[in-house]
Amino acid sequence: MTKKSGEKTVEERMIVGIDLGTSRSAISASNGKKKWVDSYVGWPKDFIARKVVGKPILFGREALEHRLSLDLYRPLKNGVIKEGTARDEEAVKELIHHLITLVQTKGEAEKVRAVVGVPAESFKVNKVAIKKAVADFAESLLVVSEPFAVAYGVNALDNAMVIDIGAGTVDFCIMHGTVPSEDDQRTVLTAGDYIDQQLFNFLEERYPHSDFNMNMIRRFKEEFSFIGEPERAIKVDIPVDGRPTKHDITEEMRRACESILPAIVESTLELIAKFDPEYQDIIRQNIILAGGGSQIRGLDEYLEGVLKEYGPAKVQVVDDPLYSGCDGALALAQDMPEDYWTEV
Amino acid sequence: MITPNPDTTRLKSAILRGVYDENLRMNNAAPEPRKVKKGPGVRLLSIMAMLVLVVGGAAVLSRYISSGHSPGNGSSTPVAKVQALEPLPITTVEMRVPVPVPTPTSHDSFILQAPMAATAPVREDRLLDYSLILNNNQVSLSSIFGLGVHTIVIDPGHGGIDPGAVGVMGTKEKDVVLDIARRLRDRLLASGRYNVILTREDDSSMTLAERVDKVNASHADLFISLHVNALPQKRANVIETFYYGPPSDEETLQIAEQENRGSGITASEFDSMIRKIGNTFKEQESANLASSIQHSLFTNVKKYDKDTADAGIKIAPFVVLLGVDAPSVLVEISCISKKQEELKLNLPAYREEITSFLAEGTTRYLATKNLHIVQGEENDQKVRRKNG
């Protein structure tokens, strides 16, 4: 790689791929480090809270644990930063800074090159805001949509479809050898958070005297979510009048998880049907599920079953849903020609 | 996991070029929408947007006028509601520390976002249906469907770094309306019939978008936004109540611009919100609530202050009223630019009185609503008895 006098070499710079998610954000760096954090940012409400938490700003799980003392932000709630909400923009900025510091070791370059993957909806409306948020920490940066970053990372570059099931949104993206346009992408809002809400409602209805909260519901979902037939009955401990009591939540879990299926099926079929008829069969056999929602047991088989009614179909799940987005973004960053970085 | 395409290198090269191009475009086209000055082009777009609003709301207006109300005094006196230019310390309502009155700033948020609506086609047949429903003064949708009210959300305007209007003695709109909102909540809660929520419980900043989100998330059945007027060029204590619709005059449009500033509503959100104009129920009930509150507030305040002016019920495009699903009104409860009024607003007893007038107007509206429901049930029972 040629370089001008005084310039840092590519090797001296750290390159990072960032997955800025609604629920979790992850970073993958060229130094081999990978980290993730829940997408929460909190500032102490007042000086007393500042003294209690001992830090000027908290992130992720730590922020959640101290939520009563904090002004807590989940900046990409519903997949977008609300325009004009300065605090949310600030939270995005701090979150990205935090992620970068997590993978930086002392002595490494302070400035980095970054490719940031964001929810597709946010990419449409917030790309400039996100660029501004990262500008202070990155020497150069590129913003891409999250499902596209996943597609790039798994080499699904042509005649493939990525379905990225996150907390706030399910993002669909058809790859056909170019950067996907808005027409190649869809976003639906019935995603992981919707499952949580549904499960909460169903359990509240069935067990009105049991004490549970959203965090417990999320934990149950992450451990037991399924579609179709259960492997075994799902029984969890939920307190009733302070006493831990076993509750069977099998049926409620199934109903909650299946509640997101109609929108996913409809959008998948609609996007494929819009594609060149000659290639629709190939796309149907190149469908990749990503994001936390891809871990719902039985989802890939279910979707494959539905698509097979239209012809041969194959649905695969990414190996590492937590890092597939940032790994893809990192791969893209590392492949990006030097000239492009310089101009960007 | 996916079998690499033999042309992967070529594909990647094209894709990387695409990513680069897209980001370059992004860099070169990074407008700062909120800092754009209103030039002739923006004015033209504003006019187009207002035309759409006027067409969409024509039916509302026609019903409104036909019911005998005045759409406002139509005065073109410029609005002088002001906003502080920098964050101010949290104060109590009783605080009378004089602060310099900031100069009015330019207004941009509503006008700049409104043009998005101009692209939406307006179907004439739908407008006709809409107008037929709305022109029927004998029918209230709430009585047709027997709808009740459970949750009331009260919105103390401004807050945090945004003081709203500031009187010459330093009294801030945000403090006055927060205190009155708390009092109104307590009064309505005391009836034991309603769940009452405030959009902000303390002196915190909230964008209009956050307020709208909170109101809709709480499944509000009724929404009352409280504000205080600042009209230095008027000697009277001007009281007025708004509900959503196209502006009834230039002055109203300027007030809407003031109150919509920094709404935090994106263009796409605005587009989806504008579709809610067709919500006939909301408009009917908003008009009734506005009428009841305005009547109660004005007639009672007038007893104490002969210089009180009834600016009436106005239809105006306040973003916060449009975004909220429930019937909604925005009440300008007083006029802080009038020195005597500012002095009175600093007295808890006067704020309590204003609260009682607001509560009276609200409960009268709610009672009428219940009457409609009872009448509907009685009629229904009569019909059943008749049918055996």
Interface residues (C-beta under 8 A of the other chain):
Chain A: V80 K82 E83 G84 T85 V125 K127 V128 K131 L142 V143 V144 Y152 V154 N155 A156 L157 D158 A160 G177 T178 V179 N286 I288 Q316 V318 D319 L332 D335 M336 P337 Y340 E343 V344
Chain B: M1 I2 P4 N5 D7 T8 L11 K12 A14 I15 L16 R17 G18 V19 Y20 D21 E22 N23 L24 M26 N27 A30 P31 P33 R34 S109 T207 A209 E210 G262 S263 G264 I265 T266 S268
